[in-house]
Amino acid sequence: QVQLVESGGGSVQAGGSLRLSCGASGYTFNFGYMGWFRQAPGKEREGVAAIRINRGTTYYADSVKGRFTISQDSAKNAVSLQMNHLEAEDTAMYYCAAGPSSNFPIFITHIQTLGVRSYTYWGQGTQVNVSS
């Protein structure tokens, strides 16, 4: 059984920074990718950033590229999302997700790495509020 637990959400003014963390436990040996997603009220869940486990390749949504950085801490079986230059539009519930390698084709597209359907395991979410 896999468990993902997020932490680090909160409230910040526009232009500020937050760092989200996600710890994974259970059967994590087959993880291919981990990612961060967000969902604002009335909107669909969207992919923000993803990282290929143990390879370090990263992928970002255009809306956060240059502002957000995803990283992996292999020793702690965790991933983090450093969010800088936050904007009011970044306000949402942020979710950590993981998918086994079998969910991702060898010749993967950028869209697939940030697609909700590619991920099997999900955390409960952590709220991020950015005031303008």
matplotlib code that plots the C-alpha trace (Angstrom):
import matplotlib.pyplot as plt

x = [0.0, 1.3, 0.8, 1.6, 1.6, 2.0, 3.1, 4.2, 1.0, -0.1, -0.9, 1.5, 1.4, 2.0, 5.7, 6.4, 7.6, 6.5, 8.0, 5.8, 7.1, 5.7, 6.7, 6.1, 5.8, 4.8, 5.6, 7.4, 10.0, 8.2, 7.6, 8.4, 7.3, 6.1, 4.3, 2.5, -0.9, -3.3, -7.0, -8.7, -12.4, -14.5, -11.6, -10.1, -7.1, -4.0, -0.4, 2.1, 5.4, 6.7, 10.0, 11.3, 12.3, 16.0, 16.7, 16.0, 14.3, 11.8, 8.7, 6.7, 3.5, 4.1, 2.3, 4.9, 8.1, 10.9, 9.1, 8.6, 11.2, 10.5, 13.2, 13.7, 15.2, 16.0, 17.2, 13.9, 11.8, 10.3, 9.8, 9.5, 8.1, 9.8, 7.4, 8.8, 7.3, 3.8, 0.8, -2.8, -3.6, -1.5, -4.1, -5.3, -5.2, -1.9, -1.7, 1.3, 1.0, 3.0, 2.7, 4.4, 6.8, 4.2, 2.0, 4.5, 5.5, 9.2, 8.7, 6.7, 5.3, 5.4, 1.6, 1.7, 4.1, 1.6, -1.5, -3.8, -4.5, -0.9, -0.8, -2.1, -1.4, -2.5, -2.0, -4.8, -3.6, -2.3, -3.8, -1.9, -3.4, -1.7, -3.1, -2.6]
y = [0.0, 3.5, 6.6, 10.1, 13.0, 16.6, 19.5, 23.1, 24.8, 28.1, 31.7, 34.2, 37.5, 37.7, 37.7, 35.4, 31.9, 28.5, 25.1, 22.0, 18.6, 15.1, 12.0, 8.6, 5.4, 1.8, 0.0, 2.8, 0.8, 0.8, 4.5, 5.9, 9.5, 11.7, 15.0, 17.9, 18.9, 21.6, 22.3, 25.6, 25.9, 25.3, 24.1, 20.8, 19.3, 20.3, 19.1, 21.6, 19.7, 16.2, 14.4, 11.1, 9.1, 8.5, 10.1, 13.6, 14.7, 17.4, 18.7, 21.9, 23.4, 26.6, 28.7, 27.8, 27.4, 29.5, 30.0, 26.5, 23.8, 20.2, 18.0, 14.6, 13.6, 9.9, 9.3, 10.4, 9.0, 12.5, 15.2, 18.9, 21.8, 25.2, 27.9, 31.4, 34.6, 33.3, 34.9, 35.0, 32.6, 30.0, 29.7, 26.1, 22.9, 21.2, 17.4, 15.1, 12.1, 9.1, 6.6, 3.2, 2.9, 0.8, 3.8, 5.7, 4.7, 4.7, 7.5, 9.7, 13.1, 16.2, 16.1, 12.6, 13.4, 16.0, 14.1, 13.2, 9.8, 8.8, 8.8, 6.1, 7.3, 10.6, 12.6, 14.4, 17.8, 21.0, 24.4, 27.3, 30.8, 33.7, 37.2, 40.0]
z = [0.0, -0.9, 1.1, 0.0, 2.6, 1.6, 3.8, 3.4, 2.2, 3.6, 2.8, 1.2, -0.6, -4.3, -5.1, -2.1, -1.9, -0.5, -0.5, -0.6, 0.4, -0.2, 1.6, 0.2, 2.2, 1.4, -1.9, -3.7, -5.6, -8.8, -9.0, -12.4, -12.0, -9.2, -9.8, -8.3, -9.4, -8.4, -8.4, -8.0, -7.1, -10.2, -12.3, -13.4, -11.7, -13.7, -13.8, -12.5, -12.4, -12.7, -12.2, -13.4, -10.3, -9.9, -13.3, -12.4, -15.6, -14.9, -16.6, -16.0, -17.1, -19.1, -16.4, -13.8, -15.8, -14.4, -11.1, -9.7, -9.2, -8.5, -6.9, -5.5, -2.2, -2.8, 0.8, 2.2, -0.6, -1.1, -3.6, -3.1, -5.0, -4.5, -5.6, -6.2, -7.5, -6.5, -8.2, -7.2, -10.0, -8.2, -5.4, -5.3, -3.5, -4.4, -4.6, -4.8, -7.0, -8.1, -10.9, -11.4, -14.4, -16.2, -16.5, -18.6, -22.1, -23.1, -25.6, -23.3, -24.2, -22.1, -21.8, -20.5, -17.7, -16.5, -17.2, -14.3, -15.7, -15.7, -11.9, -9.6, -6.1, -4.7, -1.5, 0.4, -0.7, 0.9, 0.4, -1.1, -0.9, -2.7, -2.0, -4.4]

ax = plt.figure().add_subplot(projection="3d")
ax.plot(x, y, z, "-o")
ax.set_aspect("equal")
plt.show()
